[in-house]
Amino acid sequence: MRRRTHKGWDYFGRSDPYYAVLTEQHYHRTNLNEEARSRFFETGQLHMNEALDTIKSQLNGSFRPNRGLDFGCGVGRLAIPMAAICNSVVAADVSQFMLKEAEENCKRIGIANVQAHST
């Protein structure tokens, strides 16, 4: 089972990684440009903001995470905004292709506190 999962996500990571994470046509490889890529990462930032707002309003108003884990990180959609609020982030994925893209995205925008790990 694990081997099939790896193969499936490697296929998606190799062929159309952004669309595999968010299946909206503007993230499909044939439509992906810098504007769409920027919107893609904005959705991750919005998701992180909502999660943090919920934690702060419902559990702990002074919550500030030191470390983050993005399990199934894909291309880094959540790991990147986590890196802005955490000292360190582990980005884990079964697909080497997804991890490579996540690492390239971090390098492209100058993020150095994300460590990619294969699961």
TORPA-4810 file (N, C-alpha, C, O; in nm, 3 decimals):
<nodes>
NODE_1_0.082_-0.119_0.000_0.000_0.000_0.000_0.087_0.126_0.000_0.062_0.219_-0.077_M
NODE_2_0.187_0.129_0.087_0.272_0.248_0.097_0.342_0.276_-0.036_0.353_0.392_-0.077_R
NODE_3_0.388_0.172_-0.102_0.457_0.189_-0.230_0.364_0.251_-0.335_0.407_0.336_-0.412_R
NODE_4_0.237_0.207_-0.338_0.141_0.265_-0.432_0.115_0.412_-0.401_0.103_0.494_-0.491_R
NODE_5_0.108_0.444_-0.272_0.087_0.583_-0.233_0.202_0.669_-0.280_0.181_0.776_-0.337_T
NODE_6_0.324_0.622_-0.258_0.441_0.698_-0.303_0.438_0.718_-0.454_0.463_0.828_-0.503_H
NODE_7_0.408_0.612_-0.527_0.406_0.621_-0.673_0.299_0.719_-0.720_0.322_0.797_-0.812_K
NODE_8_0.184_0.714_-0.657_0.076_0.805_-0.694_0.115_0.951_-0.672_0.096_1.034_-0.761_G
NODE_9_0.168_0.981_-0.554_0.205_1.119_-0.526_0.329_1.162_-0.604_0.342_1.279_-0.638_W
NODE_10_0.419_1.068_-0.633_0.532_1.102_-0.721_0.481_1.140_-0.860_0.531_1.234_-0.921_D
NODE_11_0.381_1.066_-0.908_0.323_1.099_-1.039_0.265_1.242_-1.036_0.293_1.322_-1.125_Y
NODE_12_0.184_1.271_-0.934_0.125_1.405_-0.924_0.232_1.513_-0.907_0.225_1.619_-0.969_F
NODE_13_0.330_1.485_-0.822_0.437_1.581_-0.799_0.520_1.609_-0.923_0.566_1.721_-0.943_G
NODE_14_0.538_1.508_-1.004_0.615_1.522_-1.127_0.533_1.589_-1.237_0.586_1.671_-1.313_R
NODE_15_0.406_1.556_-1.247_0.326_1.601_-1.361_0.252_1.733_-1.339_0.242_1.814_-1.432_S
NODE_16_0.200_1.756_-1.218_0.118_1.877_-1.197_0.105_1.906_-1.047_-0.004_1.893_-0.990_D
NODE_17_0.214_1.946_-0.982_0.217_1.952_-0.836_0.121_2.053_-0.772_0.063_2.024_-0.667_P
NODE_18_0.102_2.168_-0.831_0.015_2.269_-0.769_-0.131_2.228_-0.781_-0.209_2.244_-0.687_Y
NODE_19_-0.167_2.176_-0.895_-0.304_2.128_-0.917_-0.335_2.008_-0.828_-0.449_1.990_-0.786_Y
NODE_20_-0.234_1.926_-0.800_-0.254_1.810_-0.712_-0.286_1.855_-0.570_-0.355_1.783_-0.497_A
NODE_21_-0.239_1.972_-0.530_-0.265_2.024_-0.397_-0.399_2.096_-0.392_-0.479_2.073_-0.301_V
NODE_22_-0.426_2.181_-0.489_-0.553_2.254_-0.500_-0.607_2.236_-0.641_-0.554_2.295_-0.735_L
NODE_23_-0.710_2.157_-0.655_-0.760_2.122_-0.788_-0.853_2.231_-0.842_-0.974_2.212_-0.854_T
NODE_24_-0.793_2.344_-0.872_-0.861_2.454_-0.939_-0.786_2.480_-1.068_-0.663_2.475_-1.070_E
NODE_25_-0.857_2.507_-1.175_-0.797_2.514_-1.308_-0.681_2.613_-1.320_-0.587_2.588_-1.395_Q
NODE_26_-0.685_2.724_-1.246_-0.574_2.819_-1.261_-0.445_2.768_-1.197_-0.341_2.832_-1.213_H
NODE_27_-0.449_2.656_-1.124_-0.327_2.596_-1.070_-0.280_2.478_-1.154_-0.176_2.418_-1.125_Y
NODE_28_-0.354_2.444_-1.258_-0.313_2.339_-1.351_-0.187_2.385_-1.424_-0.173_2.503_-1.456_H
NODE_29_-0.097_2.292_-1.450_0.032_2.327_-1.510_0.019_2.406_-1.639_0.106_2.487_-1.670_R
NODE_30_-0.088_2.383_-1.716_-0.105_2.456_-1.841_-0.147_2.601_-1.819_-0.136_2.683_-1.910_T
NODE_31_-0.194_2.634_-1.699_-0.238_2.770_-1.669_-0.149_2.840_-1.566_-0.161_2.961_-1.547_N
NODE_32_-0.062_2.766_-1.502_0.016_2.821_-1.391_0.115_2.927_-1.439_0.199_2.901_-1.524_L
NODE_33_0.103_3.046_-1.383_0.197_3.154_-1.407_0.230_3.216_-1.271_0.183_3.167_-1.168_N
NODE_34_0.309_3.322_-1.270_0.349_3.381_-1.142_0.230_3.437_-1.064_0.228_3.429_-0.941_E
NODE_35_0.132_3.492_-1.133_0.013_3.544_-1.065_-0.065_3.430_-0.998_-0.107_3.443_-0.883_E
NODE_36_-0.084_3.320_-1.069_-0.155_3.205_-1.013_-0.075_3.144_-0.898_-0.132_3.104_-0.796_A
NODE_37_0.056_3.135_-0.915_0.141_3.081_-0.809_0.130_3.169_-0.683_0.124_3.117_-0.572_R
NODE_38_0.128_3.298_-0.702_0.114_3.390_-0.589_-0.020_3.370_-0.519_-0.026_3.367_-0.396_S
NODE_39_-0.127_3.356_-0.596_-0.259_3.330_-0.537_-0.261_3.198_-0.462_-0.321_3.188_-0.355_R
NODE_40_-0.195_3.098_-0.518_-0.185_2.967_-0.455_-0.127_2.980_-0.315_-0.182_2.926_-0.219_F
NODE_41_-0.016_3.052_-0.303_0.048_3.067_-0.172_-0.032_3.160_-0.080_-0.024_3.146_0.042_F
NODE_42_-0.106_3.253_-0.136_-0.195_3.336_-0.054_-0.302_3.251_0.013_-0.342_3.280_0.126_E
NODE_43_-0.350_3.146_-0.054_-0.450_3.059_0.009_-0.391_2.988_0.131_-0.461_2.966_0.229_T
NODE_44_-0.264_2.953_0.123_-0.196_2.892_0.238_-0.182_2.991_0.352_-0.201_2.956_0.469_G
NODE_45_-0.150_3.115_0.319_-0.138_3.219_0.422_-0.273_3.244_0.489_-0.280_3.257_0.611_Q
NODE_46_-0.380_3.250_0.410_-0.514_3.269_0.466_-0.553_3.153_0.557_-0.609_3.174_0.664_L
NODE_47_-0.522_3.031_0.514_-0.552_2.914_0.594_-0.478_2.919_0.729_-0.535_2.892_0.834_H
NODE_48_-0.349_2.955_0.723_-0.270_2.965_0.846_-0.325_3.073_0.937_-0.336_3.052_1.058_M
NODE_49_-0.360_3.188_0.880_-0.416_3.297_0.961_-0.544_3.253_1.032_-0.563_3.283_1.150_N
NODE_50_-0.631_3.182_0.960_-0.756_3.134_1.019_-0.730_3.034_1.131_-0.793_3.040_1.237_E
NODE_51_-0.636_2.943_1.109_-0.603_2.844_1.212_-0.547_2.912_1.337_-0.588_2.880_1.449_A
NODE_52_-0.456_3.006_1.318_-0.398_3.076_1.433_-0.503_3.161_1.505_-0.504_3.166_1.628_L
NODE_53_-0.589_3.227_1.430_-0.695_3.307_1.492_-0.787_3.219_1.577_-0.827_3.259_1.686_D
NODE_54_-0.819_3.101_1.527_-0.904_3.007_1.602_-0.835_2.963_1.730_-0.896_2.963_1.837_T
NODE_55_-0.709_2.926_1.720_-0.634_2.883_1.838_-0.629_2.996_1.941_-0.651_2.973_2.060_I
NODE_56_-0.599_3.116_1.895_-0.586_3.229_1.987_-0.720_3.267_2.050_-0.725_3.302_2.168_K
NODE_57_-0.827_3.260_1.972_-0.957_3.300_2.028_-1.020_3.191_2.115_-1.094_3.222_2.208_S
NODE_58_-0.992_3.065_2.086_-1.057_2.955_2.157_-0.972_2.890_2.266_-1.025_2.834_2.361_Q
NODE_59_-0.838_2.897_2.252_-0.752_2.822_2.344_-0.652_2.908_2.421_-0.644_2.902_2.544_L
NODE_60_-0.576_2.987_2.347_-0.466_3.059_2.412_-0.436_3.186_2.334_-0.378_3.181_2.225_N
NODE_61_-0.476_3.298_2.388_-0.460_3.426_2.320_-0.317_3.467_2.292_-0.293_3.550_2.204_G
NODE_62_-0.222_3.412_2.364_-0.082_3.448_2.343_-0.003_3.339_2.270_0.120_3.338_2.271_S
NODE_63_-0.075_3.247_2.207_-0.010_3.135_2.137_0.085_3.186_2.029_0.047_3.266_1.944_F
NODE_64_0.209_3.138_2.035_0.308_3.164_1.931_0.393_3.039_1.918_0.478_3.014_2.004_R
NODE_65_0.372_2.962_1.813_0.446_2.836_1.799_0.595_2.859_1.771_0.633_2.951_1.699_P
NODE_66_0.675_2.774_1.831_0.819_2.778_1.809_0.859_2.690_1.690_0.946_2.726_1.611_N
NODE_67_0.793_2.574_1.679_0.821_2.479_1.571_0.690_2.441_1.501_0.584_2.438_1.563_R
NODE_68_0.701_2.412_1.373_0.584_2.371_1.297_0.611_2.245_1.218_0.725_2.213_1.186_G
NODE_69_0.505_2.173_1.189_0.513_2.052_1.107_0.405_2.060_1.000_0.287_2.074_1.031_L
NODE_70_0.446_2.051_0.876_0.353_2.042_0.764_0.367_1.901_0.708_0.454_1.873_0.626_D
NODE_71_0.279_1.812_0.756_0.283_1.671_0.715_0.198_1.656_0.590_0.077_1.679_0.593_F
NODE_72_0.260_1.616_0.481_0.194_1.615_0.350_0.205_1.754_0.290_0.108_1.810_0.240_G
NODE_73_0.326_1.808_0.295_0.348_1.949_0.263_0.328_1.986_0.118_0.309_2.103_0.086_C
NODE_74_0.330_1.887_0.028_0.317_1.923_-0.113_0.428_2.018_-0.153_0.546_1.991_-0.130_G
NODE_75_0.391_2.129_-0.212_0.488_2.226_-0.262_0.520_2.336_-0.162_0.588_2.433_-0.195_V
NODE_76_0.471_2.322_-0.038_0.502_2.416_0.067_0.395_2.520_0.095_0.423_2.623_0.158_G
NODE_77_0.274_2.495_0.051_0.165_2.592_0.065_0.143_2.637_0.209_0.115_2.755_0.233_R
NODE_78_0.156_2.547_0.306_0.140_2.584_0.447_0.274_2.598_0.518_0.285_2.676_0.613_L
NODE_79_0.374_2.526_0.475_0.506_2.535_0.538_0.564_2.675_0.526_0.629_2.724_0.618_A
NODE_80_0.541_2.739_0.414_0.597_2.873_0.391_0.536_2.976_0.487_0.612_3.050_0.550_I
NODE_81_0.405_2.984_0.502_0.354_3.079_0.603_0.389_3.038_0.746_0.404_3.124_0.833_P
NODE_82_0.401_2.907_0.772_0.445_2.863_0.904_0.585_2.916_0.935_0.614_2.953_1.048_M
NODE_83_0.670_2.918_0.834_0.808_2.961_0.852_0.818_3.107_0.896_0.916_3.147_0.959_A
NODE_84_0.716_3.186_0.864_0.716_3.327_0.904_0.686_3.345_1.052_0.719_3.449_1.110_A
NODE_85_0.623_3.245_1.115_0.586_3.260_1.256_0.660_3.163_1.348_0.658_3.181_1.470_I
NODE_86_0.724_3.062_1.292_0.795_2.962_1.373_0.946_2.978_1.353_0.993_3.026_1.250_C
NODE_87_1.019_2.937_1.455_1.166_2.937_1.440_1.212_2.830_1.342_1.308_2.851_1.268_N
NODE_88_1.143_2.716_1.340_1.177_2.610_1.246_1.052_2.533_1.207_0.957_2.521_1.283_S
NODE_89_1.055_2.483_1.084_0.943_2.407_1.028_0.997_2.282_0.961_1.097_2.287_0.889_V
NODE_90_0.931_2.170_0.986_0.960_2.046_0.914_0.850_2.030_0.810_0.732_2.029_0.843_V
NODE_91_0.891_2.017_0.685_0.799_1.994_0.575_0.820_1.850_0.530_0.927_1.816_0.479_A
NODE_92_0.718_1.765_0.547_0.731_1.623_0.516_0.632_1.583_0.408_0.518_1.628_0.407_A
NODE_93_0.677_1.497_0.317_0.590_1.448_0.211_0.643_1.314_0.160_0.762_1.285_0.174_D
NODE_94_0.554_1.233_0.102_0.596_1.105_0.045_0.659_1.122_-0.092_0.733_1.035_-0.138_V
NODE_95_0.632_1.233_-0.158_0.681_1.254_-0.293_0.809_1.338_-0.294_0.810_1.451_-0.247_S
NODE_96_0.914_1.280_-0.347_1.039_1.355_-0.362_1.022_1.474_-0.456_1.088_1.577_-0.439_Q
NODE_97_0.932_1.460_-0.553_0.908_1.569_-0.648_0.840_1.687_-0.578_0.873_1.803_-0.604_F
NODE_98_0.745_1.657_-0.490_0.679_1.763_-0.413_0.780_1.830_-0.320_0.784_1.952_-0.310_M
NODE_99_0.861_1.750_-0.252_0.961_1.806_-0.161_1.060_1.896_-0.235_1.096_2.003_-0.185_L
NODE_100_1.103_1.854_-0.351_1.196_1.935_-0.430_1.133_2.068_-0.467_1.198_2.172_-0.459_K
NODE_101_1.006_2.065_-0.506_0.936_2.189_-0.540_0.919_2.278_-0.418_0.933_2.400_-0.427_E
NODE_102_0.890_2.218_-0.303_0.878_2.295_-0.178_1.011_2.362_-0.144_1.015_2.479_-0.107_A
NODE_103_1.119_2.287_-0.158_1.252_2.344_-0.130_1.283_2.458_-0.227_1.337_2.561_-0.186_E
NODE_104_1.250_2.440_-0.353_1.275_2.546_-0.451_1.191_2.670_-0.422_1.237_2.782_-0.440_E
NODE_105_1.067_2.649_-0.378_0.982_2.763_-0.343_1.040_2.839_-0.224_1.040_2.962_-0.222_N
NODE_106_1.088_2.767_-0.125_1.150_2.832_-0.009_1.273_2.912_-0.051_1.291_3.026_-0.009_C
NODE_107_1.358_2.853_-0.133_1.479_2.922_-0.180_1.441_3.046_-0.262_1.503_3.152_-0.247_K
NODE_108_1.341_3.032_-0.347_1.300_3.142_-0.434_1.258_3.265_-0.355_1.282_3.378_-0.399_R
NODE_109_1.196_3.245_-0.239_1.150_3.360_-0.161_1.236_3.386_-0.038_1.203_3.471_0.045_I
NODE_110_1.347_3.314_-0.026_1.444_3.342_0.078_1.411_3.288_0.216_1.447_3.349_0.317_G
NODE_111_1.345_3.176_0.222_1.313_3.113_0.350_1.417_3.005_0.379_1.441_2.916_0.297_I
NODE_112_1.480_3.015_0.497_1.587_2.922_0.531_1.555_2.833_0.651_1.636_2.747_0.686_A
NODE_113_1.440_2.851_0.714_1.411_2.775_0.835_1.313_2.660_0.813_1.245_2.617_0.906_N
NODE_114_1.304_2.610_0.690_1.220_2.494_0.658_1.312_2.379_0.618_1.395_2.393_0.528_V
NODE_115_1.296_2.267_0.686_1.373_2.147_0.652_1.278_2.045_0.590_1.177_2.009_0.650_Q
NODE_116_1.310_2.000_0.470_1.226_1.903_0.400_1.269_1.761_0.436_1.388_1.730_0.443_A
NODE_117_1.169_1.675_0.460_1.194_1.535_0.496_1.098_1.445_0.423_0.979_1.476_0.410_H
NODE_118_1.149_1.336_0.374_1.067_1.235_0.309_1.001_1.147_0.414_1.063_1.111_0.514_S
NODE_119_0.875_1.112_0.391_0.805_1.024_0.484_0.798_0.883_0.431_0.743_0.795_0.497_T
</nodes>
